[in-house]
C-alpha cells in the first residue's frame, strides 16, 4: 500500500508575509485616483484574501456605480510600482521560513500556496525570499474563483493527488478557513493576520496558533503524526 501524502497549503498575505503597509497604500491610491473616499485602514485590510474584483465589490457596496474593475487595475498598477520602492516591502513573518523547512523535510509532505494575489505577485514574493520551487502547487486569483470558494484547494488537491482528509489550509482569515472546509480539507488559523481569532473559529479553524513554531505540532495533532522530540 502506498504511503499517504499530506498537502499543506499556505495563504500568502497575512500568513507568510506582512504586506499590510503596501496593500493599504496601494488601495488608498486606487480609491483616490478614482475620486472615492478611502475606507478606514481596518475596513480596507479586512478584505485581504479575496480576489481584487471581489475585494473592491465588498468595499464599495454602498456605491453601486463604483468602477470595480478600474479600481482593481489602479490597485495593481500602484502595488507593483511600490514593489520597486524601498520604502515598502513584504517581509516574511518570524518563523515562517523555519516552519516551511520543517514541513518540507518530511518525505510525505507537499507544500502549496492558495492566495488572492495574481500569479505575478506570488512569483515576486517567492523570488524575493528565495522560495521559488518550494511549492508543489501555487493557486492564485488567476486560477479559480475568489475565496471562500473551494476552487483553489480543489485544484491543488487534483494537481498533487492529495486527499481532502490529508490536506490542511494554513491562513489568517475566515475566508481561508471557509475555503478549506468547503473543499473537505482541514484548517489551521494564524492569529497574526487580518482577521480576529473569532472569525477564524467561525470560519471553521480546527486549531489557531499564535506563532509559527507551533505550526508543526498543530499539523502533527491533526494528522496524528508522531511527535519528534
C-alpha positions as CSV (number, residue, x, y, z in Angstrom):
1,X,0.0,0.0,0.0
2,X,1.4,3.4,-1.0
3,X,2.3,5.9,1.7
4,X,-0.2,8.7,2.3
5,X,0.9,12.2,1.0
6,X,0.0,15.2,3.0
7,X,-0.6,18.6,1.4
8,X,0.0,21.8,3.5
9,X,-1.4,24.9,1.7
10,X,-0.4,28.3,2.9
11,X,-2.2,31.6,2.3
12,X,0.3,34.4,1.4
13,X,-0.6,37.9,2.6
14,X,-1.0,38.0,6.4
15,X,0.1,34.4,6.8
16,X,3.6,34.0,5.3
17,X,4.4,37.7,4.5
18,X,3.4,41.0,6.2
19,X,2.3,43.2,3.3
20,X,-0.3,45.3,5.0
21,X,1.5,48.6,4.5
22,X,1.9,48.1,0.8
23,X,-1.7,46.8,0.5
24,X,-3.2,49.8,2.3
25,X,-1.0,52.3,0.4
26,X,-1.9,50.8,-3.0
27,X,-5.6,50.6,-2.1
28,X,-5.6,54.2,-0.9
29,X,-4.1,55.3,-4.1
30,X,-6.6,53.4,-6.2
31,X,-9.6,55.0,-4.3
32,X,-8.1,58.5,-4.5
33,X,-7.3,58.1,-8.2
34,X,-10.9,57.3,-8.9
35,X,-12.3,60.1,-6.8
36,X,-13.6,57.9,-4.0
37,X,-13.2,58.2,-0.2
38,X,-10.5,55.8,1.1
39,X,-12.0,53.3,3.6
40,X,-10.6,53.2,7.2
41,X,-7.5,51.0,7.4
42,X,-9.1,48.3,9.5
43,X,-12.0,48.0,7.0
44,X,-9.7,48.1,4.0
45,X,-7.5,45.3,5.4
46,X,-10.5,43.1,6.3
47,X,-10.9,42.1,2.7
48,X,-7.3,40.8,2.2
49,X,-7.5,37.3,0.9
50,X,-10.3,38.0,-1.6
51,X,-9.6,38.4,-5.3
52,X,-9.3,42.1,-6.3
53,X,-12.6,42.4,-8.0
54,X,-14.4,40.8,-5.1
55,X,-12.5,42.9,-2.6
56,X,-13.4,46.2,-4.3
57,X,-17.0,45.0,-4.7
58,X,-17.2,44.5,-0.9
59,X,-15.5,47.8,-0.2
60,X,-17.9,49.7,-2.5
61,X,-21.2,48.1,-1.6
62,X,-22.6,51.5,-0.7
63,X,-21.5,52.9,-4.0
64,X,-23.3,50.8,-6.6
65,X,-21.8,52.6,-9.6
66,X,-18.2,52.3,-8.4
67,X,-15.8,51.2,-11.2
68,X,-14.7,48.0,-9.6
69,X,-12.6,46.7,-12.5
70,X,-10.9,50.2,-12.8
71,X,-10.2,50.2,-9.1
72,X,-8.7,46.8,-9.3
73,X,-6.5,47.9,-12.2
74,X,-5.4,51.0,-10.4
75,X,-4.5,48.9,-7.3
76,X,-2.4,46.6,-9.4
77,X,-0.5,49.4,-11.0
78,X,0.2,51.1,-7.6
79,X,1.2,47.9,-5.9
80,X,3.7,46.8,-8.5
81,X,5.2,50.3,-8.7
82,X,5.6,50.2,-4.9
83,X,7.3,46.8,-5.0
84,X,10.3,48.6,-6.6
85,X,10.2,51.4,-4.0
86,X,12.5,50.6,-1.0
87,X,10.0,52.4,1.3
88,X,7.7,49.4,1.0
89,X,8.5,45.7,1.4
90,X,6.8,42.4,2.2
91,X,8.9,40.7,5.0
92,X,8.2,37.1,6.0
93,X,6.8,36.7,9.5
94,X,9.2,35.4,12.1
95,X,9.5,31.7,12.0
96,X,7.8,31.3,8.6
97,X,10.9,30.0,6.8
98,X,11.8,27.6,9.6
99,X,8.2,26.2,9.5
100,X,8.4,25.7,5.7
101,X,11.7,24.0,6.1
102,X,10.5,21.7,8.9
103,X,7.4,20.6,6.9
104,X,9.4,20.2,3.6
105,X,11.9,17.9,5.4
106,X,9.2,15.2,5.7
107,X,9.1,12.8,2.7
108,X,5.3,12.5,3.0
109,X,4.6,16.3,2.7
110,X,4.0,18.6,-0.2
111,X,3.6,22.3,0.2
112,X,1.2,24.6,-1.6
113,X,0.0,28.2,-1.8
114,X,-3.5,29.5,-2.3
115,X,-3.8,33.3,-2.4
116,X,-5.9,36.1,-3.7
117,X,-2.8,37.6,-5.3
118,X,-2.2,37.3,-9.0
119,X,0.4,34.8,-10.1
120,X,3.0,37.5,-10.9
121,X,2.6,38.9,-7.4
122,X,3.2,35.5,-5.9
123,X,6.2,34.9,-8.1
124,X,7.7,38.2,-7.0
125,X,7.3,37.3,-3.3
126,X,8.7,33.8,-3.7
127,X,11.7,35.2,-5.7
128,X,12.3,37.9,-3.1
129,X,12.5,35.3,-0.3
130,X,14.3,32.5,-2.1
131,X,11.2,30.3,-2.1
132,X,10.9,29.7,-5.8
133,X,10.5,25.9,-6.4
134,X,9.5,25.1,-2.9
135,X,5.8,24.7,-3.5
136,X,4.2,21.8,-5.5
137,X,1.1,23.7,-6.2
138,X,0.5,27.5,-6.5
139,X,-3.1,28.6,-6.8
140,X,-3.9,32.3,-7.4
141,X,-6.7,34.6,-8.3
142,X,-5.9,33.8,-11.9
143,X,-6.8,30.1,-11.4
144,X,-10.1,29.9,-9.6
145,X,-13.0,32.0,-8.1
146,X,-12.3,34.1,-5.0
147,X,-12.1,32.7,-1.6
148,X,-14.1,31.3,0.2
149,X,-15.0,29.3,-2.9
150,X,-13.1,25.9,-2.6
151,X,-11.8,26.0,-6.2
152,X,-8.2,26.8,-5.3
153,X,-7.9,23.9,-2.8
154,X,-9.7,21.5,-5.1
155,X,-7.3,22.4,-7.9
156,X,-4.3,22.0,-5.5
157,X,-5.5,18.5,-4.4
158,X,-6.1,17.5,-8.0
159,X,-2.6,18.7,-9.0
160,X,-0.8,16.9,-6.2
161,X,-3.0,13.9,-5.8
162,X,-3.7,14.7,-2.1
163,X,-6.9,13.5,-0.4
164,X,-9.1,16.1,1.4
165,X,-8.6,14.4,4.7
166,X,-4.8,14.7,4.2
167,X,-4.9,18.4,3.2
168,X,-4.7,21.4,5.6
169,X,-5.0,25.1,4.8
170,X,-3.0,27.5,6.9
171,X,-4.4,31.0,6.8
172,X,-5.1,34.2,8.6
173,X,-8.7,34.9,7.6
174,X,-12.1,33.4,7.8
175,X,-12.1,33.2,4.0
176,X,-9.2,30.7,4.2
177,X,-10.9,28.6,6.9
178,X,-14.2,28.5,5.0
179,X,-12.4,27.7,1.7
180,X,-10.7,24.8,3.4
181,X,-13.9,23.4,4.9
182,X,-15.8,23.8,1.7
183,X,-13.2,21.7,-0.1
184,X,-13.4,19.0,2.6
185,X,-9.9,19.9,3.9
186,X,-8.6,20.7,7.4
187,X,-8.0,24.2,8.6
188,X,-5.4,25.9,10.9
189,X,-5.7,29.6,11.6
190,X,-2.9,32.0,12.5
191,X,-3.6,34.8,14.9
192,X,-1.2,37.4,13.5
193,X,-3.0,38.3,10.3
194,X,-6.0,40.3,9.1
195,X,-9.0,38.6,10.9
196,X,-9.5,38.2,14.6
197,X,-9.4,34.8,16.2
198,X,-13.2,34.8,16.5
199,X,-13.6,35.0,12.7
200,X,-11.1,32.2,12.2
201,X,-13.1,30.0,14.6
202,X,-16.4,30.9,12.9
203,X,-14.8,30.0,9.5
204,X,-14.0,26.5,10.7
205,X,-10.5,26.6,12.1
206,X,-9.7,23.3,13.9
207,X,-6.7,24.9,15.6
208,X,-5.4,28.5,15.9
209,X,-1.7,29.2,16.5
210,X,0.0,32.4,17.8
211,X,3.5,31.8,16.4
212,X,5.0,29.8,13.6
213,X,6.9,27.3,15.8
214,X,3.5,26.0,16.9
215,X,2.6,25.0,13.3
216,X,4.3,21.7,13.0
217,X,2.9,20.5,16.4
218,X,-0.6,21.6,15.3
219,X,-0.3,19.8,12.0
220,X,1.0,16.7,13.8
221,X,-2.0,16.7,16.0
222,X,-4.4,17.0,13.1
223,X,-2.8,14.1,11.3
224,X,-1.8,12.1,14.3
225,X,1.9,12.2,13.3
226,X,4.4,11.0,15.8
227,X,6.0,14.0,17.5
228,X,9.7,14.4,17.1
229,X,11.5,15.3,20.4
